[in-house]
Amino acid sequence: REKLRKEFRARPFLEERFKPIHLGGRIEACVRGCNPDWVVYDYDLKSAYGTVQTTLPMFNFDKPKRFTDPKECYEYLLDHQFCFGICSFDEVSHRDGIKYPALIQRDTEENVTVFTLSAKNYKLSSFEFMAAFKDFDRITGFEACIYEHADEIGAIGKFQIEIRKERQRNKEEGNEEFSQFLKLLGNTSYGKFAQGYKDKKVIDLKNSTRDKTNTKKLDKSQISNLFYSAYIPRWLEL
């Protein structure tokens, strides 16, 4: 019913701010190579994108935390790991011997992705910064804007929790196909957050015929939101 309709959007100014880190997943970006003295545990998140979305809290967009000292920011993020924001640098470079740099350059025209050891005028998400901080050798002109989370789970998280409960119930009742459909439903909400930012073209079924296929620009969905879209794959990297 219309009276129950409610939109969950970040503030409009966040749209442009989070574009520089909206690059899709790159899960191995901060792997540090072989560490023979370490005991490493690999935790596989069941239905990873849905699992991450269950963590989505409410955020305080009115009073972001600001930092100019990278070490202070890193220590704050260690204690507040579900906060999310952007860290920017005049210059940033990795120490020698890094196998998987966290810094990435993408040429959209050539469709080429390059991992680099250094960069100027660069932006990372707070999750990437926290994971890669100890691998950086030099940082200048650091600024960070971090949005704190409230203890309350947001509408997205509640939706994902209900999806998960319904999946489990259908599995126990032997409805495996419907359970897989629910998994797909939970995962694809991430895609709807990202929809409409890449000027992507899709087939226009309504205006296509058997003899001619027409395309149209994929517009933003009703829940397109770069803040949440960036949060989800960046959390997986952490």
N, C-alpha and C positions, 0 to 999 in steps of 0.2 A: 504494500500500500504506500501511497505517496508520502504519508506522514512519517513513515519509517525510513524513508530515503535519506541517506547521509553520505557525503563525500569525505574521503580520507586523503587529504593531499598535504604535501609539504608546502611551505610558503613559496610563492611564485619565483622569488629571487634565487631559490635553490636550483631551479632548472638549469640555468647557465653555469652555475658554479660547479656542478657535479659532472658536466660533460667531459672535462679533461681526464677523468678517471673511469669513464664508462667504456671499457675496452673489452668486455667479455672475460671469461675465466682464464687464468693462467696459474694453475695450481702449483706447478713446480718452480715458480719464480724465485722462491727464497730457499730452495734446498741447498744445503751447504756442502754437498759432496760426501765422500767417505769419511766416517768417523769411527774407526775400529774399536775405540774404547767406550763407545756409547751403547747403551741398551735402548733400542728404538721401538716404540709401539705404534703400529699403524691401525688407527681406528677408522673403520669404514662406516660412514653415516648411512643408515638405511633410508633410502629415498632422500638423498642429501638436500636437494633444493627445498623439498617440503619440510624437512627437519629444521633447516636454517630459518625458514619463514615462521616456524613456531616460536622462535626466539625474538621475533620483532616486537619490541616494546613501544610504548608511547615515548616520543622525544620532546624535549624542551627546546623549541625553536626560538623562543623569545630571548634567552640568556645563554648564548654559547660561551664556552670556555676558550680563552685565547692564550697562545703561548708564543714566545720568541726564542726560548731556550729549548733546543731539541732534547736534551737529557731530561729536563723537567717534564716535558711533554711525554716522553717515553715512560717515565716512572708513573705518571698519572694514568696513562693508558693501561699499564700493567695492573693497576688497582681498580680500573673501571673498564673492563674489557668489552662491554656491550655498548659503550659510547661509540659514536661514529662521526667522522668529519674529514676535512682535507688538510694535508700538510703541503706547504709550498716552499720551494727553495730557489734562491738565485743561482746557486751551483751545488751539486751533490755528486759524489763519486764513491765507488766501491773500493775497498782495500784489495790488494793483489791476491790472486788465487781464487776468486769467486767463480764458481762453476755456473751458477744460475743467477744472473743479476736480476734485481727487482725493477730496474729501469728499462722502459720499453719505448720504442719509437715505431709508429705505424704510418706507412704511406698508403693511404686509402686508394689513390689512383693506381698504384702499381700492385696493390694488394700484398704488400710485403711487411712483415713484422721483424724488427731487429731489437735484440736485447743489447744494451750498451753498458759500459762500465762507468760512464759519467754523463751528466746532462746539465743544461742551463735552463733557467726559467721553467722548472719542472714541478709537477704536482703528483702526489701519491695519496691514496686513501689512508686514514689513520691505521687501519688494519695492516696494510702493506708496510707502512712506516714502522709499526711496532714489531713486525716479523723480521724486517731487514735492518733495523737500526744498528745492531752490533756488527753488521757487515759493511757499514759505511766508514770511509776513511776521512772524508772531508765534507763539511756542510757549511754553507754560508747563506746569509739572508733568509733564515728560517722563520716561517710564520705558520701557525696552525689555528684552525677554527673547529672546535670539537663540540658536538651536540650531546648533552647528557640525556640519559634515558630515565624514565620514571619506572617505578616498580610495577606499574600496571601493564599487563599484556594488551597490545593493540588489537584492533578488529581482525587484522590479517592473521596474527598468531592464533586467535581464538578459532578462526575459520579453519586453519590448518590442523589444529588439535581435533576439531570435530571430524575433519576428513580422515585423520589417522584412526580415530575410534571406529568410524564406520567401516574403514578398510579391514580392521582387525575382526570386527563382527562378521563381515562377509566371508573372510577367510575361514573362520571357525565354522561357518555354515556351509562351506564348500562352494561358495559363489566366487571362484577365482577370477573369472573374466570381469565381473563387476568390480572386484577388488582392484584389478589392474587399471580399469577405467578411472577409479577414484585416485589412484596414484598419479595417473596422467593429468587429471584435473588439478591436483595439488601442485604438481611440478609446473604446469603451464601458466599458472598465475604469475610466475616470475617473468615469463615472456610477455605477458600483458603489461607489466610495469615498464618493460623496455620498448614497447611497441610505439612506432611513429617517430623515432629519433634519427633514423639512418636513411631517410628518403628511399625506403625499400619499395619496390613495385611487386604487386601480386596479381594473380589472374582475377579479372572482373567477371565472375560467373554470371551476374545478372545481365550484363550487356555483351556477353559472348554468344556465338552461335557455333553450330557444328563446323561451319566452313571458316570461321574467323574467331580467333581468340584475342580478346582485348585485355589490357592491363590497366591498373590504376595504382596511384600512390597509396601506400598503407598509412592511414591516418592514425593519430593517437587514439588509444582506447579510453574508456571512462576511468580507468585506474592507472593510466600511464604516469609514471612518477620516477624521475631519475634518482632521487635520494634512495628509495627502496630498491630500485633496480641495481644501483651500485653497491648497496649494502650486502646483498645476498651473495654474489660470487666473491666479493672481497672477504667476507666472513669465512668462506670455505678455504681461502688461501691461508688465513690465520691458523 
